[in-house]
Amino acid sequence: MTLNLTASQVLAGAGVLLALFAVWRYSARKAQRAADKARASARVVSLAGRVLFTGAAFMGVQWLVITHVHNPTLVLVVLGLPDLIAAYVLTRVLTVTSMDTTTTSRRRGGGRR
């Protein structure tokens, strides 16, 4: 079985292969951008959940100590400790100098090396 192809048929075939490769690359990049956006929004939701859980735990412990323990030193410790933790966290958050570069420092060819 022999194939007899003209130069225009070979060029047309190469053009079709090039177009398929370009579409494949475009869809892969689009999927990567969508995955990055999904990760970023999941990060926010996860952070909100952790903040709410921790706040509820602190509030529950404070309520128990204030209503059932009549030791003023213990009440001051229970009320002051969350303030110290919050001050530490806020100080760290507000003094961050690095940037999240997950999307800008991507290498060509994708993936890690």
C-alpha distances in whole Angstrom, upper triangle without the diagonal:
4,7,10,13,16,19,21,18,18,22,22,19,22,25,24,23,27,28,27,29,32,32,32,34,37,37,37,40,42,42,44,46,47,47,50,52,52,53,56,57,57,59,62,62,62,65,67,67,68,71,72,72,74,76,77,77,80,82,82,84,86,87,88,90,92,93,93,94,98,97,97,95,93,92,92,89,87,88,87,84,82,83,83,79,78,80,78,75,75,76,73,71,73,73,69,68,64,61,59,56,53,51,52,51,47,45,42,39,41,43,45,45
4,6,10,13,16,18,15,15,19,19,17,19,22,22,22,25,27,26,27,30,31,31,33,36,36,37,39,41,41,43,45,46,47,49,51,51,53,55,57,57,59,61,62,62,65,67,67,68,71,72,72,74,76,77,78,80,82,82,84,86,87,88,90,92,93,94,95,98,97,97,95,93,92,92,89,87,88,87,84,82,83,82,79,78,79,77,74,75,76,72,70,72,72,68,67,63,60,58,55,52,50,51,50,46,44,40,38,40,42,45,44
4,6,10,12,14,11,11,15,15,14,16,19,18,19,21,23,23,24,27,28,28,30,33,33,34,37,38,39,40,43,43,44,46,48,49,50,53,54,54,56,59,59,60,62,64,65,66,68,70,70,72,74,75,76,78,80,80,82,84,85,86,88,90,91,92,93,96,95,95,93,91,90,90,87,85,85,85,82,79,81,80,76,76,77,75,72,72,73,70,68,70,69,66,64,61,58,55,52,49,47,48,47,44,41,38,35,38,40,43,43
4,7,10,12,10,10,14,14,14,16,18,19,19,22,23,24,25,28,29,29,31,33,34,35,38,39,40,42,44,45,46,48,50,50,52,54,55,56,58,60,61,62,64,66,66,68,70,71,72,74,76,77,78,80,81,82,84,86,87,88,90,92,93,94,95,98,97,97,95,93,92,92,89,87,87,86,84,81,82,81,78,77,78,76,73,74,74,71,69,71,70,67,65,61,59,56,53,51,48,49,48,45,42,39,37,39,42,44,44
4,7,8,6,7,10,11,10,12,15,15,16,18,20,21,22,24,26,27,28,30,31,33,35,36,37,39,41,42,43,45,47,48,49,51,53,53,55,57,58,59,61,63,64,65,67,69,69,71,73,74,75,77,79,80,81,83,85,86,88,89,90,92,93,96,95,94,93,90,90,89,87,85,84,84,81,78,79,79,75,74,75,74,70,71,71,68,66,68,67,64,62,58,56,53,50,48,45,45,45,42,40,36,34,37,39,42,42
4,5,5,6,9,10,11,13,14,16,17,18,20,21,23,24,26,27,29,30,32,33,35,36,38,39,41,42,44,45,47,48,50,52,53,54,56,58,59,60,62,64,65,66,68,70,70,72,74,75,76,78,80,81,82,84,86,87,89,90,91,93,94,97,96,95,94,91,90,90,87,85,85,84,82,79,80,79,76,75,76,74,71,71,72,69,66,68,67,64,62,58,56,53,50,48,45,45,45,42,40,36,35,37,40,43,43
4,5,5,6,9,10,11,12,14,15,16,18,20,21,22,24,26,27,28,30,32,33,35,36,37,39,41,42,43,45,47,48,50,51,52,54,56,57,58,60,62,63,64,66,68,69,70,72,74,75,76,78,79,81,82,84,85,87,88,90,91,92,95,94,93,92,89,88,88,85,84,83,82,80,77,78,77,74,73,73,72,68,69,69,66,64,65,65,61,59,56,53,51,47,46,43,43,42,40,37,33,32,35,38,41,41
4,5,5,6,9,10,10,12,14,15,16,18,20,21,22,24,26,27,28,30,31,33,34,36,37,39,40,42,43,45,46,48,49,51,52,54,55,57,59,60,61,63,65,66,67,69,71,72,73,75,76,78,79,81,82,84,85,87,88,90,91,93,93,92,90,88,87,86,84,82,82,81,78,76,76,76,73,71,72,70,67,67,68,65,63,64,63,60,58,55,52,50,46,45,42,41,42,39,37,33,32,34,38,41,41
4,5,5,6,9,10,11,12,14,15,17,18,20,21,23,24,26,27,29,30,32,33,35,36,37,39,41,42,43,45,47,48,49,51,53,54,55,57,59,60,61,63,65,66,67,69,70,72,73,75,76,78,79,81,82,84,85,87,88,89,92,91,91,89,87,86,85,83,81,81,80,77,74,75,75,72,70,71,70,66,66,67,64,62,63,63,60,58,54,51,49,46,44,41,41,41,38,36,33,31,33,36,39,40
4,5,5,6,9,10,11,12,14,15,17,18,20,21,23,24,26,27,29,30,32,33,35,36,38,39,41,42,44,45,47,48,50,52,53,54,56,58,58,60,62,63,64,66,68,69,70,72,74,75,76,78,79,81,82,84,85,86,87,90,90,89,87,85,84,83,81,79,79,78,75,73,73,73,70,68,69,68,64,65,65,62,60,61,61,57,56,52,49,47,44,42,39,39,39,36,34,30,28,31,34,37,37
4,5,5,6,9,10,10,12,14,15,16,18,20,21,22,24,26,27,28,30,31,33,35,36,37,39,41,42,44,45,46,48,50,51,52,54,56,57,58,60,62,63,64,66,68,69,70,72,73,75,76,78,79,81,82,84,85,86,89,88,87,86,83,82,82,79,78,77,76,74,71,72,71,68,67,67,66,62,63,63,60,58,59,59,55,53,50,47,45,42,40,37,37,37,34,32,28,27,29,33,36,36
4,5,5,6,9,10,10,12,14,15,16,18,20,21,23,24,26,27,29,30,32,33,35,36,38,39,41,42,44,45,47,49,50,51,53,54,55,57,59,60,61,63,65,66,67,69,71,72,73,75,76,78,80,81,82,84,85,88,87,86,85,82,81,81,78,76,76,75,73,70,71,70,67,66,67,65,62,62,63,60,57,58,58,55,53,50,47,45,41,39,36,37,37,34,32,28,27,29,33,36,36
4,5,5,6,9,10,11,12,14,15,17,18,20,21,23,25,26,27,29,31,32,33,35,36,38,39,41,42,43,45,47,48,49,51,53,54,55,57,59,60,61,63,64,66,68,69,70,72,74,75,76,78,79,81,82,83,86,85,85,83,81,80,79,77,75,75,74,71,69,69,69,66,64,66,64,60,61,62,59,56,58,58,54,52,49,46,44,40,38,35,36,36,33,31,27,25,28,30,34,34
4,5,5,6,9,10,11,12,14,15,16,18,20,21,23,24,26,27,29,30,32,33,35,36,38,39,41,42,44,46,47,48,50,52,53,54,56,57,58,60,62,63,64,66,68,69,70,72,73,75,76,78,79,81,81,84,84,83,81,79,78,77,75,73,73,72,69,67,67,67,63,62,63,61,58,58,59,56,54,55,55,51,50,46,43,41,38,36,33,33,33,30,28,24,22,25,28,31,31
4,5,5,6,9,10,10,12,14,15,16,18,20,21,22,24,26,27,29,30,32,33,35,36,38,39,41,42,44,45,46,48,50,51,53,54,56,57,59,60,62,63,65,66,67,69,71,72,74,75,77,78,79,80,83,82,82,80,78,77,76,74,72,71,71,68,65,66,66,62,61,62,60,57,57,58,55,52,54,53,50,48,45,42,40,36,35,32,32,32,29,27,24,22,25,28,31,32
4,5,5,6,9,10,11,12,14,15,17,18,20,21,23,24,26,27,29,30,32,33,35,36,38,39,41,43,44,45,47,48,49,51,53,54,55,57,59,60,61,63,65,66,67,69,70,72,74,75,76,78,79,81,81,80,79,76,75,75,73,71,70,70,67,64,65,65,61,60,61,60,56,56,57,54,52,53,53,50,48,45,42,39,36,34,31,32,32,29,28,24,22,24,27,31,32
4,5,5,6,9,10,11,12,14,15,17,19,20,21,23,25,26,27,29,31,32,33,35,37,37,39,41,42,43,45,47,48,49,51,53,54,55,57,58,59,61,63,64,66,67,69,70,72,73,75,76,77,80,79,78,77,74,74,73,71,69,68,68,65,62,63,63,59,58,59,58,54,55,56,52,50,52,52,48,47,43,40,37,34,32,29,30,30,27,25,21,19,21,24,28,28
4,5,5,6,9,10,11,12,14,15,17,18,20,21,23,24,26,27,29,30,32,33,35,36,38,40,41,42,44,46,47,48,50,52,53,54,56,57,58,60,62,63,65,66,68,69,71,72,74,75,76,78,78,77,75,73,72,71,69,67,67,66,63,61,61,61,58,56,57,56,52,52,53,50,48,49,49,45,44,40,37,35,32,30,27,27,27,24,23,19,17,20,23,26,27
4,5,5,6,9,10,11,12,14,15,16,18,20,21,23,24,26,27,29,30,32,33,35,36,38,39,40,42,44,45,47,48,50,51,53,54,56,57,59,60,62,63,65,66,68,69,71,72,73,74,77,77,76,74,72,71,70,68,66,66,65,63,60,60,60,57,55,56,55,52,52,53,50,47,48,48,45,44,40,37,35,32,29,26,27,28,24,23,20,19,20,24,27,28
4,5,5,6,9,10,11,12,14,15,16,18,20,21,23,24,26,27,29,31,32,33,35,37,38,39,41,42,43,45,47,48,49,51,53,54,55,57,58,60,61,63,64,66,67,69,70,71,72,75,75,74,73,70,69,69,67,64,64,64,61,58,59,59,55,54,55,54,50,51,52,49,46,48,48,44,43,40,37,34,31,29,26,27,27,24,23,20,18,19,22,25,27
4,5,5,6,9,10,11,12,14,15,17,19,20,21,23,25,26,27,29,31,32,33,35,36,37,39,41,42,43,45,47,48,49,51,53,54,55,57,58,60,61,63,64,66,67,69,70,71,74,73,72,71,68,68,67,65,63,62,62,59,56,57,57,53,52,53,51,48,48,49,46,44,45,45,42,41,37,34,31,28,26,23,24,24,21,19,16,14,16,19,22,23
4,5,5,6,9,10,11,12,14,15,17,18,20,21,23,24,26,27,29,30,32,34,35,36,38,40,41,42,44,46,47,48,50,51,53,54,56,57,59,60,62,63,65,66,68,69,70,73,72,71,70,67,66,66,63,61,61,60,58,55,55,55,52,50,52,50,47,47,48,45,42,43,44,40,39,35,32,30,27,24,21,22,23,19,18,15,14,16,19,22,24
4,5,5,6,9,10,10,12,14,15,16,18,20,21,23,24,26,27,29,30,32,33,34,36,38,39,41,42,44,45,47,48,50,51,53,54,55,57,59,60,61,63,65,66,67,68,71,71,70,68,66,65,64,62,60,60,59,57,54,54,54,51,50,51,49,46,46,47,44,42,43,44,40,39,36,32,30,27,24,22,23,24,20,20,17,16,17,20,23,25
4,6,5,6,9,10,11,12,14,15,17,18,20,21,23,25,26,27,29,31,32,33,35,37,37,39,41,42,43,45,47,48,49,51,53,54,55,57,58,60,61,63,64,65,66,69,69,68,67,64,63,63,60,58,58,58,55,52,53,53,49,48,49,48,44,45,46,43,40,42,42,39,38,34,31,28,26,23,20,22,22,19,18,16,14,14,17,20,22
4,6,5,6,9,10,11,12,14,15,17,19,20,21,23,25,26,27,29,31,31,33,35,36,37,39,41,42,43,45,47,48,50,51,52,54,56,57,59,60,61,63,64,65,68,67,66,65,62,62,61,59,57,56,56,53,50,51,50,47,46,47,45,42,42,43,40,38,39,39,36,35,31,28,25,22,20,17,18,19,15,15,12,11,11,14,18,20
4,5,5,6,9,10,11,12,14,15,17,18,20,21,23,24,26,28,29,30,32,34,35,36,38,40,41,42,44,45,47,48,50,51,53,54,56,57,59,60,62,63,64,67,66,65,64,62,60,60,58,56,55,54,52,49,50,50,46,45,46,45,41,41,42,39,37,38,38,35,34,31,27,25,22,20,17,18,19,16,16,14,13,13,16,20,22
4,5,5,6,9,10,10,12,14,15,16,18,20,21,22,24,26,27,28,30,32,33,34,36,38,39,41,42,43,45,47,48,49,51,53,54,55,57,58,60,61,62,65,65,64,63,60,59,58,56,54,54,53,51,48,49,49,45,44,45,44,40,41,42,39,36,38,39,35,35,31,28,25,23,20,17,19,20,17,18,16,14,14,16,20,22
4,5,5,6,9,10,11,12,14,15,16,19,20,21,23,25,26,27,29,31,31,33,35,36,37,39,41,42,43,45,47,48,49,51,52,54,55,57,58,60,60,63,63,62,60,58,57,57,54,52,52,51,49,46,47,47,43,42,43,42,38,39,40,37,34,36,37,33,32,29,26,23,20,17,15,17,17,14,15,13,11,10,12,16,19
4,5,5,6,9,10,11,12,14,15,17,19,20,21,23,25,26,27,29,30,32,33,35,36,38,39,41,42,44,45,47,48,50,51,53,54,56,57,59,59,62,61,60,59,57,56,55,53,51,50,50,47,44,45,45,41,40,41,39,36,36,37,34,32,33,34,30,29,26,23,20,17,15,12,14,15,12,13,11,11,9,12,16,18
4,5,5,6,9,10,11,12,14,16,17,18,20,22,23,24,26,28,29,31,32,34,35,37,38,39,41,43,44,45,47,48,50,51,53,54,56,57,58,61,61,60,58,56,55,54,52,50,49,49,47,43,44,44,41,39,41,39,36,36,37,35,32,33,34,31,30,27,23,20,18,16,13,15,17,14,16,15,15,13,15,18,21
4,5,5,6,9,10,11,12,14,16,16,18,20,21,22,24,26,27,28,30,32,33,34,36,37,39,41,42,43,45,47,48,49,51,52,54,55,56,59,59,58,57,54,53,53,50,48,48,47,45,42,43,43,39,38,40,38,35,35,37,34,31,33,34,30,30,27,24,20,19,15,13,16,17,15,16,16,15,12,14,17,20
4,5,5,6,9,10,11,12,14,15,17,19,20,21,23,25,26,27,29,31,31,33,35,36,37,39,41,42,43,45,46,48,50,51,52,54,55,57,57,56,54,52,51,50,48,46,46,45,43,40,41,40,37,36,37,36,32,32,34,31,28,30,31,27,27,24,20,17,15,12,10,13,14,11,13,13,12,10,11,14,17
4,5,5,6,9,10,11,13,14,15,17,19,20,21,23,25,26,27,29,31,32,33,35,36,38,39,41,43,44,45,47,49,50,51,53,54,56,56,55,53,51,50,49,47,45,44,44,42,38,39,39,36,34,36,34,31,31,32,29,27,28,29,26,25,22,19,16,14,11,9,12,14,12,14,14,15,12,14,16,20
4,5,5,6,9,10,11,12,14,16,17,18,20,22,23,24,26,27,29,30,32,33,35,36,38,39,41,42,44,45,47,48,50,51,52,55,55,54,52,50,49,48,46,44,43,43,41,38,39,39,35,34,36,34,31,31,33,30,27,29,30,27,27,24,21,17,16,14,12,15,17,15,18,18,18,15,16,19,22
4,5,5,6,9,10,10,12,15,15,16,18,20,21,22,24,26,27,28,30,32,33,34,36,37,39,40,42,43,45,46,48,49,50,53,52,52,50,48,47,46,44,42,42,41,39,36,37,37,33,32,34,32,29,29,31,28,26,28,29,26,26,23,20,16,15,12,11,15,16,14,17,17,17,14,14,16,20
4,5,5,6,9,10,11,13,15,15,17,19,20,21,23,25,26,27,29,31,32,33,35,36,38,39,41,42,44,45,47,48,49,52,51,50,49,46,45,44,42,40,40,39,37,34,35,34,31,30,31,30,26,26,28,25,23,25,25,22,22,19,16,12,12,9,8,11,13,12,15,16,17,13,13,15,19
4,5,5,6,9,10,11,13,14,16,17,19,20,22,23,25,26,27,29,31,32,33,35,37,38,39,41,43,44,45,47,48,50,50,49,48,45,44,43,42,39,39,38,36,33,34,34,31,29,30,29,26,26,28,25,22,24,25,22,23,20,17,14,14,11,10,13,16,15,18,19,20,17,17,19,23
4,5,5,6,9,10,11,12,14,16,17,18,20,21,23,24,26,27,29,30,32,33,35,36,37,39,41,42,43,45,46,49,48,48,47,44,43,42,41,38,38,37,35,32,33,33,30,28,30,29,26,26,28,26,23,25,27,24,25,22,19,16,16,13,13,16,18,17,20,22,21,18,18,20,23
4,6,5,6,9,10,10,12,14,15,16,18,20,21,22,24,26,27,28,30,31,33,34,36,37,39,40,42,43,44,47,46,46,44,42,41,40,38,36,36,35,33,30,31,31,27,26,28,27,23,24,26,23,20,23,24,21,22,19,17,13,14,11,11,15,16,16,19,21,21,17,16,17,21
4,5,5,7,9,10,11,13,15,16,17,19,20,21,23,25,26,27,29,31,32,33,35,37,38,39,41,42,43,46,45,44,43,40,39,39,37,34,34,33,31,28,29,29,26,24,26,24,21,21,23,21,18,20,21,18,19,17,14,11,12,10,11,14,16,16,19,22,22,19,18,19,23
4,5,5,6,9,10,11,13,14,16,17,19,20,21,23,25,26,27,29,31,32,33,35,37,38,39,41,42,44,44,43,42,40,38,38,36,34,33,33,31,27,28,29,26,24,26,25,21,22,24,22,19,21,23,21,22,20,17,14,16,14,14,18,20,19,23,25,25,22,21,23,26
4,5,5,6,8,10,11,12,14,15,16,18,20,21,22,24,26,27,29,30,31,33,35,36,37,39,40,43,42,42,41,38,37,37,35,32,32,32,29,26,28,28,25,23,26,25,21,22,24,22,19,22,24,21,23,21,19,15,17,15,16,19,21,20,24,26,26,22,21,22,26
4,6,5,6,9,10,11,12,14,15,16,18,20,21,23,24,26,27,29,30,32,33,34,36,38,38,41,40,40,38,36,35,34,32,30,29,29,27,24,25,25,21,20,22,21,17,18,21,18,16,18,20,18,20,18,16,13,15,13,15,18,19,19,23,25,26,22,21,21,25
4,5,5,6,9,10,11,12,14,15,16,18,20,21,22,24,26,27,28,30,32,33,34,36,37,39,39,38,37,35,33,33,31,29,28,28,26,22,23,24,21,19,21,20,17,17,20,18,15,17,20,18,20,19,16,14,17,15,17,20,21,22,26,28,29,25,24,25,28
4,5,5,6,9,10,11,12,14,15,17,18,20,21,22,25,26,27,29,31,31,33,35,36,38,38,38,37,34,33,32,31,28,27,28,26,22,24,25,21,20,22,22,18,19,22,20,18,20,23,21,23,22,20,17,20,18,20,23,24,25,28,30,31,27,26,26,30
4,5,5,6,9,10,11,12,14,15,17,18,20,21,23,24,26,27,29,30,32,33,34,37,37,36,35,32,31,31,29,26,26,26,24,21,22,23,19,18,21,20,17,18,21,19,17,20,22,20,23,21,20,17,20,18,20,23,24,24,28,30,30,26,25,25,29
4,5,5,6,9,10,11,12,14,15,16,18,20,21,22,24,26,27,28,30,32,32,35,34,34,32,30,29,28,26,24,23,23,21,18,19,20,16,15,18,17,13,14,17,16,13,16,19,17,20,19,18,16,19,18,20,23,24,25,28,31,31,28,26,26,29
4,5,5,6,9,10,11,12,14,15,16,18,20,21,22,24,26,27,28,30,31,34,33,33,32,29,28,27,26,23,22,23,21,17,19,20,17,15,18,18,15,15,19,18,15,18,20,19,22,22,21,19,22,21,23,25,27,28,31,34,34,31,29,29,33
4,5,5,6,9,10,11,12,14,15,16,18,20,21,23,25,26,27,28,30,32,32,32,31,28,27,27,26,23,22,23,21,18,20,21,18,16,20,20,16,18,21,20,18,21,23,22,25,25,23,21,24,23,25,28,29,29,33,35,35,32,30,30,33
4,5,5,6,8,10,11,12,14,15,17,18,20,21,23,24,26,27,28,31,30,30,29,26,25,25,23,20,20,21,18,15,17,18,14,14,17,17,13,15,18,17,16,19,21,20,23,23,22,20,23,22,25,28,28,29,32,35,35,32,30,29,33
4,6,5,6,9,10,11,12,14,16,16,18,20,21,22,24,26,26,29,29,28,27,24,23,23,21,18,18,18,16,13,14,16,12,11,14,15,12,13,16,16,14,17,19,19,23,23,22,21,24,24,26,28,30,31,34,37,37,34,32,32,35
4,6,5,6,9,10,10,12,14,15,16,18,20,21,22,24,25,28,28,27,27,24,22,23,21,18,18,19,17,14,16,18,15,13,17,18,15,16,19,19,18,20,23,23,26,26,26,24,27,27,28,31,33,33,37,40,40,36,35,34,38
4,5,5,6,9,10,11,12,14,15,17,19,20,21,22,24,27,27,26,26,23,21,22,20,17,17,19,17,14,16,18,15,14,18,18,16,18,21,20,19,22,25,24,28,28,27,25,29,28,30,33,34,34,38,40,40,37,35,34,37
4,5,5,6,9,10,11,12,14,15,17,18,20,21,22,25,24,24,23,20,19,19,17,14,14,15,13,10,13,14,11,11,15,15,13,15,18,18,17,20,22,22,26,26,26,25,28,28,30,33,33,34,38,41,41,37,35,35,37
4,5,5,6,9,10,11,12,14,16,16,18,20,21,23,23,22,22,19,17,18,16,13,13,14,13,9,11,14,11,10,14,15,13,15,18,18,17,20,23,23,27,27,27,26,30,29,32,34,35,36,40,43,43,40,38,37,40
4,5,5,6,9,10,10,12,14,15,16,18,19,22,23,22,22,19,17,19,17,14,14,16,15,12,14,17,15,14,18,19,17,18,22,22,21,24,26,27,30,31,31,29,33,32,34,37,38,39,42,45,45,42,40,39,42
4,5,5,6,9,10,11,12,14,16,17,17,20,21,21,20,17,16,17,15,12,13,15,13,10,14,16,13,14,17,18,17,19,22,22,21,24,27,27,31,31,31,30,33,33,35,38,38,39,43,45,46,42,40,39,42
4,5,5,6,9,10,11,12,14,16,16,18,18,18,17,14,13,14,12,9,9,11,9,7,10,12,11,11,15,16,15,17,19,20,20,22,25,26,29,30,31,30,33,33,36,38,39,40,43,46,47,43,41,40,43
4,6,5,6,9,10,10,12,14,15,17,18,17,18,15,13,14,13,10,9,12,12,9,12,15,14,13,17,18,17,19,22,23,22,24,27,28,32,33,33,32,36,35,38,40,41,42,46,49,49,46,44,43,46
4,5,5,6,9,10,11,12,14,17,17,18,18,15,13,15,15,11,12,15,14,12,15,17,16,16,20,21,20,22,25,25,25,28,30,31,35,35,36,34,38,37,40,42,43,44,47,50,51,47,45,44,47
4,5,5,6,9,10,11,11,14,15,15,15,11,10,13,11,8,10,12,11,10,14,16,15,16,19,20,20,22,24,25,25,27,30,31,34,35,36,35,38,38,41,43,44,45,48,51,51,48,45,44,47
4,5,5,6,8,10,10,13,13,13,13,10,8,10,10,6,7,10,10,9,12,14,14,15,18,19,19,21,23,25,25,27,29,30,34,35,36,36,39,39,42,44,45,46,49,52,53,49,47,46,49
4,6,5,6,8,10,12,14,14,15,12,10,13,13,9,10,13,14,13,15,18,18,18,21,23,23,24,26,28,28,30,32,33,37,38,39,38,42,41,44,46,47,48,52,55,55,51,49,49,51
4,6,5,6,8,11,12,14,15,11,10,13,13,10,12,15,15,15,17,20,19,20,23,24,24,26,29,30,30,32,34,35,39,40,41,40,43,43,46,48,49,50,53,56,56,53,50,49,52
4,6,5,5,8,9,10,11,8,6,10,10,7,9,13,13,14,16,18,18,19,22,23,24,25,28,29,30,31,33,35,39,40,41,40,44,44,46,49,49,51,54,57,57,54,51,50,53
4,6,6,7,9,9,11,9,6,10,11,9,9,13,14,14,16,18,19,20,22,24,25,26,28,30,30,32,34,36,39,41,42,41,45,45,48,50,51,52,55,58,59,55,53,52,55
4,6,8,11,12,14,12,10,13,15,12,13,16,18,18,19,22,23,23,25,27,28,29,31,33,33,35,37,39,42,44,44,44,48,47,50,52,53,54,58,61,61,57,55,54,57
4,7,9,12,14,11,10,14,15,13,14,18,18,19,21,23,24,25,27,29,29,31,33,34,35,37,39,40,44,45,46,45,49,49,51,54,54,55,59,62,62,58,56,55,58
4,6,8,10,8,8,11,12,11,13,16,17,18,20,21,22,24,26,27,28,30,32,33,34,36,38,39,43,44,46,45,49,49,51,54,54,55,59,62,62,59,56,55,57
4,6,9,8,8,11,13,12,14,16,18,19,21,22,24,25,27,28,30,31,33,34,36,37,39,41,44,46,47,47,51,51,54,56,56,58,61,64,65,61,59,58,60
4,6,5,6,9,10,11,12,14,16,18,19,20,22,24,25,26,28,30,31,33,34,35,37,39,43,44,46,46,49,50,53,54,55,57,60,63,64,60,58,56,58
4,6,5,6,9,10,11,12,14,16,17,18,20,22,23,24,26,27,28,31,32,33,35,37,40,42,44,44,48,49,51,53,54,55,59,62,63,59,57,56,58
4,5,5,6,9,10,10,12,15,16,16,18,20,21,22,24,26,26,28,30,31,32,35,38,40,42,42,46,47,50,51,51,53,56,60,61,57,55,53,55
4,5,5,6,9,10,11,13,15,15,17,19,20,21,23,25,26,27,29,30,32,34,37,39,41,41,44,45,48,49,50,51,54,58,58,55,52,51,53
4,5,5,6,8,10,12,13,15,16,18,19,21,22,23,25,27,28,29,31,33,37,38,40,40,44,44,47,48,49,51,54,57,58,55,52,51,53
4,5,5,6,8,11,11,12,14,16,16,18,20,21,22,24,26,27,28,31,34,36,38,38,42,43,45,47,48,50,53,56,57,54,51,50,52
4,5,5,6,9,10,10,12,14,15,16,18,20,21,22,24,25,27,29,32,34,36,36,40,40,43,45,45,47,50,54,54,51,49,47,49
4,6,6,7,9,11,12,13,15,16,18,19,21,22,24,25,27,29,32,34,35,35,39,39,42,44,44,46,49,52,53,50,47,46,48
4,6,6,7,9,11,12,13,15,17,17,19,21,22,23,25,27,31,33,34,34,38,39,41,43,44,45,49,52,53,50,47,46,49
4,6,5,6,9,10,11,13,14,15,17,19,20,21,23,25,28,30,32,33,36,37,40,41,42,44,47,51,52,48,46,45,47
4,5,5,6,9,10,11,12,14,15,17,18,20,21,23,27,28,30,30,34,35,38,39,39,41,44,48,49,45,43,42,44
4,5,5,6,8,10,10,12,14,15,16,18,20,21,25,27,28,28,32,32,35,37,37,39,42,46,47,43,41,40,42
4,5,5,6,9,10,10,12,14,15,16,18,20,24,26,27,28,32,32,35,36,37,39,43,46,47,44,42,41,43
4,5,5,6,9,10,11,12,14,15,17,19,22,24,26,27,30,32,34,35,36,38,41,45,46,43,41,39,41
4,5,5,6,9,10,11,12,14,16,17,21,22,24,24,28,28,31,33,33,35,38,42,43,40,37,36,38
4,5,5,6,8,10,10,12,14,16,20,21,22,23,26,27,30,31,32,34,38,41,42,39,37,36,38
4,6,5,6,9,10,11,12,15,18,20,22,23,27,28,31,32,32,35,38,41,43,40,38,37,39
4,6,5,6,9,10,11,13,16,18,20,21,25,26,29,30,30,32,36,39,41,37,36,34,36
4,5,5,6,9,10,11,15,16,18,18,22,23,26,27,27,30,33,36,38,35,33,31,34
4,5,5,6,8,10,14,16,17,18,22,23,26,27,28,30,33,37,38,35,34,33,35
4,6,5,6,9,12,15,17,18,22,24,26,27,27,30,33,37,39,36,34,33,35
4,6,5,6,10,12,14,15,19,21,23,24,24,27,30,33,35,32,31,29,31
4,6,6,9,11,12,13,17,19,21,22,23,25,28,32,34,31,29,28,30
4,6,9,11,13,15,18,20,22,22,24,27,30,33,35,32,31,30,32
4,6,9,12,14,17,20,22,22,23,26,29,32,34,32,31,29,31
4,6,8,10,14,16,19,18,19,22,25,28,31,28,27,25,27
4,7,10,12,16,18,17,17,20,23,27,29,27,26,24,26
4,7,9,12,14,13,13,17,19,23,25,23,22,21,22
4,6,9,11,10,11,14,17,21,23,21,20,19,21
4,6,8,9,10,12,16,19,21,18,17,17,19
4,6,5,6,9,12,15,17,15,15,14,16
4,6,6,7,11,14,15,12,12,12,15
4,6,6,10,12,14,11,12,13,16
4,6,9,11,14,12,13,14,16
4,6,10,12,11,11,11,13
4,7,9,7,8,9,11
4,6,6,7,8,9
4,5,8,10,11
4,7,9,10
4,7,9
4,7
4
